[in-house]
Amino acid sequence: MAVIGSFFPSKDGKGRHKTEVECGWQVLSHGGETYLQLSTYGSDQRKSEKKVSQTIQIDRARAKELVEILEQAFPDL
C-alpha cells in the first residue's frame, strides 16, 4: 500500500497479464488533500475469500500526470 510519488516510462512489461482482477476505488481526504485510492482484489481463482491485494493512492498532481499518460496511451478517447 503506497501513495504514488511519481510516474516514469518503464520498459519492464512483457505483455498482457493472464489474470484479471477487480479494482475498487474511492475518494479520500487527508490533511486537506484529496486522494484517489485504487484497490485490487484477488482473482476469482484464489482459494481464500475476496480480499484486497494491493492499494495505491494518487494525489491531485499525480492524477494530472496520469490523465496525460492515459491521453498518450489512448489518443482516441
VMD Tcl script that draws the C-alpha trace (Angstrom):
set ca {
  {0.00 0.00 0.00}
  {1.50 3.28 -1.06}
  {0.95 6.82 -2.27}
  {2.29 7.23 -5.82}
  {5.13 9.77 -5.68}
  {5.99 9.87 -9.38}
  {5.42 8.20 -12.72}
  {8.16 7.31 -15.21}
  {8.25 5.41 -18.51}
  {9.13 1.76 -17.96}
  {10.20 -0.96 -20.39}
  {9.68 -3.84 -17.94}
  {6.38 -5.05 -19.43}
  {6.28 -8.46 -21.07}
  {2.75 -8.34 -22.44}
  {-0.76 -8.60 -21.07}
  {-1.19 -10.41 -17.76}
  {-3.29 -13.58 -17.91}
  {-5.17 -12.99 -14.67}
  {-7.94 -10.40 -14.35}
  {-8.93 -8.90 -11.01}
  {-11.50 -6.43 -9.80}
  {-10.49 -2.91 -8.75}
  {-12.38 -0.86 -6.22}
  {-11.95 2.88 -5.99}
  {-12.79 5.61 -3.53}
  {-12.04 9.25 -2.92}
  {-10.34 10.04 0.39}
  {-9.40 13.25 2.17}
  {-6.42 13.62 4.47}
  {-4.93 16.85 5.80}
  {-6.98 18.92 3.36}
  {-5.74 16.91 0.37}
  {-7.85 14.66 -1.85}
  {-6.64 11.22 -2.92}
  {-8.00 8.64 -5.33}
  {-7.50 5.18 -3.85}
  {-7.45 2.12 -6.11}
  {-7.56 -1.32 -4.51}
  {-7.19 -4.58 -6.40}
  {-8.78 -7.77 -5.14}
  {-7.52 -11.33 -5.53}
  {-8.60 -13.22 -8.63}
  {-11.65 -15.49 -8.66}
  {-9.28 -18.50 -8.76}
  {-7.85 -17.59 -5.36}
  {-8.78 -20.17 -2.72}
  {-9.43 -17.68 0.09}
  {-12.34 -15.26 0.15}
  {-12.07 -11.96 -1.72}
  {-9.72 -9.50 -0.03}
  {-7.59 -6.52 -1.01}
  {-4.28 -7.48 -2.63}
  {-2.79 -4.05 -3.34}
  {-3.79 -0.44 -2.78}
  {-2.37 2.72 -4.31}
  {-3.30 6.32 -3.66}
  {-2.97 9.18 -6.15}
  {-2.98 12.86 -5.22}
  {-4.06 15.74 -7.45}
  {-0.63 16.26 -9.06}
  {-0.23 12.56 -9.90}
  {-3.83 12.47 -11.16}
  {-2.98 15.22 -13.64}
  {0.07 13.27 -14.78}
  {-1.98 10.09 -15.08}
  {-4.57 11.84 -17.27}
  {-1.74 12.95 -19.60}
  {-0.33 9.40 -19.70}
  {-3.79 7.98 -20.47}
  {-4.26 10.50 -23.30}
  {-0.92 9.41 -24.78}
  {-1.77 5.72 -24.49}
  {-5.35 6.09 -25.78}
  {-5.45 9.17 -28.03}
  {-8.88 8.23 -29.41}
  {-10.62 8.64 -26.03}
}
mol new
graphics top color blue
foreach p $ca { graphics top sphere $p radius 0.5 }
foreach p [lrange $ca 0 end-1] q [lrange $ca 1 end] { graphics top cylinder $p $q radius 0.2 }
display resetview
